[in-house]
Amino acid sequence: MSWRLLRHRFVAVPLALVALVAAWNVYIAFNDHGILEGQVLDRAGKPVAGATVIFFERNFIYYQEKVRTTTDAKGDFRFTGLAVHIGQLEATTDDGRRSDRRQVRLWFRAQDTEVAPLIVERRG
């Protein structure tokens, strides 16, 4: 009798929703360190060492610079402790090359994520 009751839609659907919410919260608990990482490449696909990567945080009206970092020898960058939902990334080099600003939208606050490479090039 109890198995039959568990298969009833008025019981099974709420139980499935509870399981889904629990799984989502476990996922968040293991992926909410605020790590944002990626790579800066040139037009030819080669890593750009020493590029400055800027993260802009959105406030009510505009984006303002929150933090910046420098790429390593492989062109990799990493931000930690970002507790935001929406932001933008931009890379610049000492010789004047820069990337387009890339929108970063996260599913939840401080989500760990890896972004597609930022491509730096000369602007006209």
Secondary structure, DSSP 8 states (H G I E B T S, - for coil): -HHHHHTSHHHHHHHHHHHHHHHHHHHHHHS-S--EEEEEEETTS-B-TT-EEEEEEE-SSSEEEEEEEE--TTSEEEE-----SEEEEEEE-TTS-B---EEEE-SSTT--EE---EEEB---
